Amino acid sequence: MIIQAEVYVYDDGDIKAFIGLDDKYIAGIFVDKNNRSIGIGKKLLDYVKESKDSLRLNVYQKNEIAICLYQKEGFKIIEETIDSDNNELEYLMEWHNSK
């Protein structure tokens, strides 16, 4: 899906992260491992939230750090499924603009 997505890059001289957006679906958000937990993911989410009234994404249940970030950013788990490619439990999460 990332190939079809609009991609926004966090670049402060070096590319440290990017987010892929397919309409209201976050196809992927990736932060360089040396630049995690310093607010870059939040900045990318804030940027795309400015232009959307809602967003959705899937995240693996075992990715607790990402789930915590999304929940802090107002995303709620709306569905649990099994990824048929690898049998991993994943959550569908959704955010709605409260304005």
ABEGO torsion letter per residue (X at the ends): XAAABBBBBBBAGBBABBBBBBEABBAEBBBBAAABGAGAAAAAAAAAAAABABBBBBBBAABAAAAAAAAAAGBBBABBBBBAAAGBBBBBBBBBBAX
